[in-house]
């Protein structure tokens, strides 16, 4: 995960087949930013509906580590999210 973050910080534009298979990749639809509820460690989360999940409730990512300036993808502590 640390190496992927380093690559993203250099301006590298990822493609699904270029991300280490040990890092989970999912797609999030109808998403929005949410602040965390941890006052001691404020950070941003993403809430939305994962495309591969039929759940009726939105899900939340872990902390956002890096997000694309075009808002097409985000690296979070729980994996790599493609944003729709």
Phi, psi and omega in degrees: 000318181298319180294320178297317178300316178301316180297318180296323181292342178275354181101002179299134179258107185286154169237153184306322183281357180259357182264133180311132185294347177282347178264117181299140176239131177221167179243134182244128178249160178043061186253165175204162178281145176224137174286151177287165179258009180268103182296331182283342182217073183294137176199175184254144176239170172240132177244138179178194182249109177299135183297327183269018182229132180269014184298148180275348183247148177292156176246160180243141173279174168280187183307135175284124179265324181201140179225144180295139179297337177270000181059040178263340181201162178213141171262122180238167180300337181261008177138192183255127183245126172271130187254132179245000000 
